[in-house]
Amino acid sequence: MKIAIRTDNLDDLLKAKAKYGDKALILAGGTDVNVKRNRGLIGPEVIISISGITDMKGIVPEKGKLVIGSLSTHSDIENDAAVKRRAFPLHMSCAAIGSPQIRNTGTLGGNIGTASPAGDTLPSLVLLDSIINVMSIRGTRKIKAAKFFTGPGKTVLEKDEIIYSVEVPLGYTSSNSGFFKLGMRDALAISVLSVAWYFDKNGTVGLSFGGVSPVVKRILVKQGLSETAFRKKVSGIISPIDDIRAGAGFRRGVVTDIAFKVYRDGGI
């Protein structure tokens, strides 16, 4: 018999996760989870609804970074002035998600926890060296976004841990960074591929790529490479696959084209 739990209390959530472990599914916005449940792809024994936990919401500025609660919605992040002004790739990636209804409901923690290679926020989080704070009754851990994902749908989360918040470094503006998503239509599209980037004052270009590898890949490239050398560097770190949205060859060609345009021109 399945168990449904609703809690507005962080301590109760941690106790429930410790008790039920990986038998429990955390339900926040439900924009990813409910689709999988409706398709019969997942059937957890325990569902823990956590949308009312205020401790896991909000965007708080700290020195050199923003701390974003995992239950903050994509709309919360998209519309936050500090994110838009100083963490621009994350602003753009949240703005690219689904429809207004999905952005108003879906959460940052849910997008991270789903761990899809096509997850829209993941390239920006990895690119910006974000830290994912996870919590259990045993304590807390800080994990770099680049180390958090281990494969499609897989992370380093232990069975009793939850994603509590994300620390996003600041300093990435619309003039030195960005995000581009390619879908098969203009709206409500799952990403075929995506690219996030920044240029720093030392002449280094950071790029990260979604939808072209089992996990998001990130590279740092000094300016001044030839086109051939740059394309070889990008192509060497990705491993796209064929699926219903696009072929591997298409993904490889397009993502290297986009990356080189960014590298050469400073953006899309």
C-alpha positions as a LaTeX table, in Angstrom:
\begin{tabular}{lrrr}
\hline
Residue & $x$ (\AA) & $y$ (\AA) & $z$ (\AA) \\
\hline
Met1 & 0.00 & 0.00 & 0.00 \\
Lys2 & 1.41 & 3.40 & $-0.97$ \\
Ile3 & 1.92 & 6.10 & 1.62 \\
Ala4 & 1.39 & 9.82 & 0.97 \\
Ile5 & 2.95 & 12.33 & 3.34 \\
Arg6 & 2.66 & 16.09 & 3.27 \\
Thr7 & 4.97 & 18.14 & 5.43 \\
Asp8 & 5.62 & 21.85 & 5.86 \\
Asn9 & 8.50 & 21.18 & 8.23 \\
Leu10 & 12.11 & 20.56 & 7.21 \\
Asp11 & 12.92 & 18.39 & 10.23 \\
Asp12 & 9.94 & 16.15 & 9.49 \\
Leu13 & 11.07 & 15.83 & 5.87 \\
Leu14 & 14.56 & 14.76 & 6.92 \\
Lys15 & 13.15 & 12.20 & 9.35 \\
Ala16 & 10.82 & 10.80 & 6.70 \\
Lys17 & 13.64 & 10.57 & 4.16 \\
Ala18 & 15.82 & 8.81 & 6.72 \\
Lys19 & 13.02 & 6.34 & 7.43 \\
Tyr20 & 11.99 & 5.53 & 3.87 \\
Gly21 & 15.20 & 6.25 & 1.93 \\
Asp22 & 15.04 & 5.53 & $-1.76$ \\
Lys23 & 11.53 & 4.08 & $-1.40$ \\
Ala24 & 10.35 & 7.68 & $-1.05$ \\
Leu25 & 9.80 & 10.15 & $-3.85$ \\
Ile26 & 10.04 & 13.86 & $-3.08$ \\
Leu27 & 7.24 & 15.85 & $-4.71$ \\
Ala28 & 7.69 & 19.60 & $-5.08$ \\
Gly29 & 6.32 & 21.24 & $-8.22$ \\
Gly30 & 5.68 & 17.87 & $-9.83$ \\
Thr31 & 6.34 & 19.04 & $-13.40$ \\
Asp32 & 8.81 & 16.20 & $-14.02$ \\
Val33 & 7.64 & 13.65 & $-11.47$ \\
Asn34 & 3.96 & 13.63 & $-12.41$ \\
Val35 & 4.75 & 13.06 & $-16.08$ \\
Lys36 & 6.81 & 10.00 & $-15.17$ \\
Arg37 & 4.15 & 8.72 & $-12.77$ \\
Asn38 & 1.41 & 9.11 & $-15.38$ \\
Arg39 & 3.49 & 7.13 & $-17.86$ \\
Gly40 & 4.13 & 4.37 & $-15.35$ \\
Leu41 & 7.87 & 5.03 & $-15.37$ \\
Ile42 & 8.05 & 5.38 & $-11.60$ \\
Gly43 & 5.89 & 3.95 & $-8.83$ \\
Pro44 & 7.30 & 4.90 & $-5.43$ \\
Glu45 & 6.03 & 3.30 & $-2.25$ \\
Val46 & 6.04 & 6.65 & $-0.45$ \\
Ile47 & 5.36 & 10.14 & $-1.80$ \\
Ile48 & 6.46 & 13.09 & 0.33 \\
Ser49 & 4.94 & 16.42 & $-0.69$ \\
Ile50 & 7.17 & 19.31 & 0.38 \\
Ser51 & 5.88 & 22.38 & $-1.48$ \\
Gly52 & 4.97 & 24.13 & 1.79 \\
Ile53 & 8.44 & 24.09 & 3.37 \\
Thr54 & 9.31 & 27.79 & 3.49 \\
Asp55 & 12.87 & 27.11 & 4.73 \\
Met56 & 13.67 & 25.78 & 1.25 \\
Lys57 & 12.38 & 28.82 & $-0.64$ \\
Gly58 & 13.86 & 32.20 & $-1.42$ \\
Ile59 & 16.89 & 33.84 & $-3.01$ \\
Val60 & 19.30 & 35.35 & $-0.49$ \\
Pro61 & 22.36 & 37.44 & $-1.43$ \\
Glu62 & 25.58 & 36.64 & 0.41 \\
Lys63 & 29.10 & 37.85 & $-0.24$ \\
Gly64 & 29.88 & 37.10 & $-3.90$ \\
Lys65 & 27.00 & 34.69 & $-4.36$ \\
Leu66 & 23.29 & 34.02 & $-4.20$ \\
Val67 & 21.88 & 31.22 & $-2.08$ \\
Ile68 & 18.78 & 29.88 & $-3.81$ \\
Gly69 & 16.42 & 27.58 & $-1.96$ \\
Ser70 & 15.70 & 24.37 & $-3.83$ \\
Leu71 & 11.94 & 25.04 & $-3.74$ \\
Ser72 & 12.36 & 28.37 & $-5.52$ \\
Thr73 & 10.46 & 28.20 & $-8.80$ \\
His74 & 11.92 & 28.89 & $-12.19$ \\
Ser75 & 9.80 & 32.05 & $-12.31$ \\
Asp76 & 11.21 & 33.15 & $-8.95$ \\
Ile77 & 14.71 & 32.84 & $-10.34$ \\
Glu78 & 13.93 & 34.26 & $-13.79$ \\
Asn79 & 12.37 & 37.37 & $-12.27$ \\
Asp80 & 14.91 & 37.99 & $-9.53$ \\
Ala81 & 16.81 & 41.21 & $-10.26$ \\
Ala82 & 20.12 & 39.98 & $-8.80$ \\
Val83 & 20.03 & 36.77 & $-10.85$ \\
Lys84 & 19.29 & 38.69 & $-14.03$ \\
Arg85 & 21.96 & 41.28 & $-13.35$ \\
Arg86 & 24.79 & 39.10 & $-12.02$ \\
Ala87 & 24.04 & 35.42 & $-12.79$ \\
Phe88 & 22.72 & 35.96 & $-16.28$ \\
Pro89 & 23.07 & 32.41 & $-17.71$ \\
Leu90 & 20.86 & 31.04 & $-14.92$ \\
His91 & 18.29 & 33.77 & $-15.59$ \\
Met92 & 18.24 & 32.82 & $-19.27$ \\
Ser93 & 18.03 & 29.09 & $-18.64$ \\
Cys94 & 15.07 & 29.50 & $-16.27$ \\
Ala95 & 13.36 & 31.79 & $-18.78$ \\
Ala96 & 13.74 & 29.06 & $-21.43$ \\
Ile97 & 11.86 & 26.42 & $-19.43$ \\
Gly98 & 8.46 & 25.25 & $-20.64$ \\
Ser99 & 5.50 & 27.60 & $-20.32$ \\
Pro100 & 4.63 & 30.23 & $-17.71$ \\
Gln101 & 2.59 & 27.61 & $-15.86$ \\
Ile102 & 5.55 & 25.24 & $-15.71$ \\
Arg103 & 7.95 & 28.01 & $-14.66$ \\
Asn104 & 5.51 & 29.07 & $-11.94$ \\
Thr105 & 5.33 & 25.53 & $-10.56$ \\
Gly106 & 8.58 & 23.74 & $-11.34$ \\
Thr107 & 11.45 & 24.15 & $-8.90$ \\
Leu108 & 15.20 & 24.45 & $-9.18$ \\
Gly109 & 15.66 & 21.46 & $-6.89$ \\
Gly110 & 13.33 & 19.38 & $-9.02$ \\
Asn111 & 15.24 & 20.23 & $-12.20$ \\
Ile112 & 18.51 & 19.29 & $-10.49$ \\
Gly113 & 17.14 & 16.11 & $-8.93$ \\
Thr114 & 15.72 & 14.85 & $-12.23$ \\
Ala115 & 19.30 & 14.98 & $-13.53$ \\
Ser116 & 18.32 & 14.93 & $-17.18$ \\
Pro117 & 21.21 & 15.65 & $-19.57$ \\
Ala118 & 18.73 & 18.04 & $-21.22$ \\
Gly119 & 17.79 & 19.80 & $-17.97$ \\
Asp120 & 17.72 & 23.51 & $-18.75$ \\
Thr121 & 19.32 & 24.83 & $-15.57$ \\
Leu122 & 22.15 & 22.30 & $-15.43$ \\
Pro123 & 24.57 & 23.84 & $-17.97$ \\
Ser124 & 24.37 & 27.22 & $-16.24$ \\
Leu125 & 24.84 & 25.73 & $-12.77$ \\
Val126 & 27.83 & 23.69 & $-13.90$ \\
Leu127 & 29.32 & 26.59 & $-15.87$ \\
Leu128 & 29.14 & 28.99 & $-12.92$ \\
Asp129 & 30.79 & 26.55 & $-10.48$ \\
Ser130 & 27.65 & 26.44 & $-8.38$ \\
Ile131 & 27.54 & 24.49 & $-5.14$ \\
Ile132 & 24.62 & 22.18 & $-4.35$ \\
Asn133 & 23.88 & 21.95 & $-0.64$ \\
Val134 & 22.37 & 18.63 & 0.40 \\
Met135 & 21.01 & 17.72 & 3.80 \\
Ser136 & 20.04 & 14.70 & 5.88 \\
Ile137 & 19.56 & 14.01 & 9.58 \\
Arg138 & 23.29 & 13.18 & 9.55 \\
Gly139 & 24.26 & 16.71 & 8.53 \\
Thr140 & 24.97 & 18.72 & 5.38 \\
Arg141 & 27.27 & 18.38 & 2.39 \\
Lys142 & 28.44 & 20.88 & $-0.22$ \\
Ile143 & 28.86 & 19.36 & $-3.68$ \\
Lys144 & 30.07 & 21.12 & $-6.80$ \\
Ala145 & 27.47 & 20.98 & $-9.56$ \\
Ala146 & 30.09 & 19.51 & $-11.91$ \\
Lys147 & 30.50 & 16.53 & $-9.52$ \\
Phe148 & 26.84 & 16.11 & $-8.62$ \\
Phe149 & 25.58 & 14.32 & $-11.74$ \\
Thr150 & 26.86 & 10.85 & $-12.58$ \\
Gly151 & 24.62 & 9.88 & $-15.52$ \\
Pro152 & 21.13 & 10.34 & $-16.96$ \\
Gly153 & 18.80 & 10.48 & $-13.96$ \\
Lys154 & 21.65 & 9.73 & $-11.55$ \\
Thr155 & 23.37 & 11.85 & $-8.89$ \\
Val156 & 25.64 & 11.44 & $-5.90$ \\
Leu157 & 22.73 & 11.95 & $-3.48$ \\
Glu158 & 22.59 & 9.35 & $-0.73$ \\
Lys159 & 19.23 & 7.69 & $-0.16$ \\
Asp160 & 18.48 & 9.79 & 2.94 \\
Glu161 & 19.55 & 13.16 & 1.49 \\
Ile162 & 17.56 & 16.01 & $-0.01$ \\
Ile163 & 18.63 & 18.99 & $-2.10$ \\
Tyr164 & 18.33 & 21.97 & 0.24 \\
Ser165 & 19.78 & 24.95 & $-1.63$ \\
Val166 & 22.19 & 26.06 & $-4.34$ \\
Glu167 & 25.00 & 28.61 & $-4.08$ \\
Val168 & 25.50 & 30.51 & $-7.34$ \\
Pro169 & 28.56 & 32.77 & $-7.74$ \\
Leu170 & 27.96 & 36.29 & $-9.04$ \\
Gly171 & 29.72 & 38.37 & $-11.67$ \\
Tyr172 & 28.16 & 36.98 & $-14.87$ \\
Thr173 & 26.26 & 39.70 & $-16.70$ \\
Ser174 & 24.45 & 40.00 & $-20.01$ \\
Ser175 & 27.62 & 41.56 & $-21.44$ \\
Asn176 & 29.98 & 38.68 & $-20.62$ \\
Ser177 & 27.82 & 35.56 & $-20.45$ \\
Gly178 & 24.73 & 33.86 & $-21.83$ \\
Phe179 & 22.71 & 30.74 & $-22.51$ \\
Phe180 & 21.24 & 29.28 & $-25.69$ \\
Lys181 & 18.77 & 26.42 & $-26.01$ \\
Leu182 & 17.81 & 24.64 & $-29.20$ \\
Gly183 & 14.41 & 22.90 & $-29.24$ \\
Met184 & 12.29 & 21.49 & $-32.00$ \\
Arg185 & 9.75 & 24.28 & $-31.55$ \\
Asp186 & 9.75 & 27.80 & $-30.13$ \\
Ala187 & 8.03 & 27.00 & $-26.83$ \\
Leu188 & 7.25 & 24.06 & $-24.52$ \\
Ala189 & 10.22 & 22.22 & $-26.01$ \\
Ile190 & 12.53 & 19.73 & $-24.34$ \\
Ser191 & 16.07 & 20.81 & $-25.12$ \\
Val192 & 17.79 & 19.13 & $-28.05$ \\
Leu193 & 20.99 & 20.78 & $-26.90$ \\
Ser194 & 22.05 & 23.84 & $-24.98$ \\
Val195 & 25.14 & 25.97 & $-24.44$ \\
Ala196 & 25.99 & 28.30 & $-21.57$ \\
Trp197 & 29.07 & 30.53 & $-21.64$ \\
Tyr198 & 31.07 & 33.32 & $-20.07$ \\
Phe199 & 34.12 & 35.42 & $-20.93$ \\
Asp200 & 36.41 & 36.45 & $-18.08$ \\
Lys201 & 38.81 & 39.36 & $-17.84$ \\
Asn202 & 41.82 & 37.07 & $-18.27$ \\
Gly203 & 40.82 & 36.00 & $-21.77$ \\
Thr204 & 39.33 & 32.65 & $-20.81$ \\
Val205 & 36.05 & 31.45 & $-22.27$ \\
Gly206 & 34.00 & 29.02 & $-20.21$ \\
Leu207 & 31.45 & 26.87 & $-22.01$ \\
Ser208 & 29.14 & 24.11 & $-20.87$ \\
Phe209 & 26.97 & 21.84 & $-22.96$ \\
Gly210 & 23.64 & 20.17 & $-22.22$ \\
Gly211 & 21.96 & 17.37 & $-24.16$ \\
Val212 & 25.12 & 16.15 & $-25.86$ \\
Ser213 & 26.58 & 13.86 & $-23.17$ \\
Pro214 & 25.30 & 11.67 & $-20.32$ \\
Val215 & 26.10 & 14.61 & $-18.00$ \\
Val216 & 26.73 & 18.29 & $-18.66$ \\
Lys217 & 30.26 & 18.92 & $-19.86$ \\
Arg218 & 32.29 & 22.08 & $-19.19$ \\
Ile219 & 35.49 & 23.41 & $-20.72$ \\
Leu220 & 37.68 & 26.47 & $-20.24$ \\
Val221 & 39.38 & 27.73 & $-23.40$ \\
Lys222 & 41.87 & 30.55 & $-23.82$ \\
Gln223 & 41.00 & 33.00 & $-26.56$ \\
Gly224 & 43.15 & 32.83 & $-29.67$ \\
Leu225 & 42.69 & 29.21 & $-30.74$ \\
Ser226 & 42.19 & 28.50 & $-34.43$ \\
Glu227 & 38.75 & 27.39 & $-35.52$ \\
Thr228 & 40.03 & 23.87 & $-36.19$ \\
Ala229 & 41.66 & 23.58 & $-32.77$ \\
Phe230 & 38.61 & 24.98 & $-31.01$ \\
Arg231 & 36.17 & 22.65 & $-32.75$ \\
Lys232 & 38.40 & 19.67 & $-31.99$ \\
Lys233 & 38.49 & 20.62 & $-28.32$ \\
Val234 & 34.71 & 20.88 & $-28.08$ \\
Ser235 & 34.06 & 17.74 & $-30.09$ \\
Gly236 & 36.46 & 15.81 & $-27.90$ \\
Ile237 & 34.48 & 16.24 & $-24.69$ \\
Ile238 & 30.96 & 15.50 & $-25.93$ \\
Ser239 & 29.31 & 12.17 & $-26.76$ \\
Pro240 & 25.87 & 12.83 & $-28.25$ \\
Ile241 & 23.38 & 10.06 & $-28.97$ \\
Asp242 & 20.53 & 9.46 & $-31.40$ \\
Asp243 & 17.06 & 9.82 & $-29.92$ \\
Ile244 & 13.58 & 10.86 & $-30.99$ \\
Arg245 & 14.49 & 14.55 & $-30.93$ \\
Ala246 & 17.72 & 14.53 & $-32.95$ \\
Gly247 & 20.57 & 12.43 & $-34.24$ \\
Ala248 & 24.04 & 12.31 & $-32.75$ \\
Gly249 & 25.64 & 13.80 & $-35.85$ \\
Phe250 & 23.20 & 16.70 & $-35.87$ \\
Arg251 & 23.86 & 17.43 & $-32.21$ \\
Arg252 & 27.63 & 17.29 & $-32.61$ \\
Gly253 & 27.62 & 19.57 & $-35.65$ \\
Val254 & 25.21 & 22.14 & $-34.24$ \\
Val255 & 26.71 & 22.39 & $-30.78$ \\
Thr256 & 30.21 & 22.92 & $-32.16$ \\
Asp257 & 28.86 & 25.54 & $-34.58$ \\
Ile258 & 27.11 & 27.39 & $-31.76$ \\
Ala259 & 30.11 & 27.13 & $-29.46$ \\
Phe260 & 32.46 & 28.48 & $-32.10$ \\
Lys261 & 30.12 & 31.38 & $-32.89$ \\
Val262 & 30.08 & 32.26 & $-29.19$ \\
Tyr263 & 33.88 & 31.92 & $-29.00$ \\
Arg264 & 34.46 & 34.05 & $-32.09$ \\
Asp265 & 31.72 & 36.67 & $-31.72$ \\
Gly266 & 31.16 & 36.87 & $-27.97$ \\
Gly267 & 27.63 & 35.42 & $-28.07$ \\
Ile268 & 24.74 & 34.28 & $-30.22$ \\
\hline
\end{tabular}
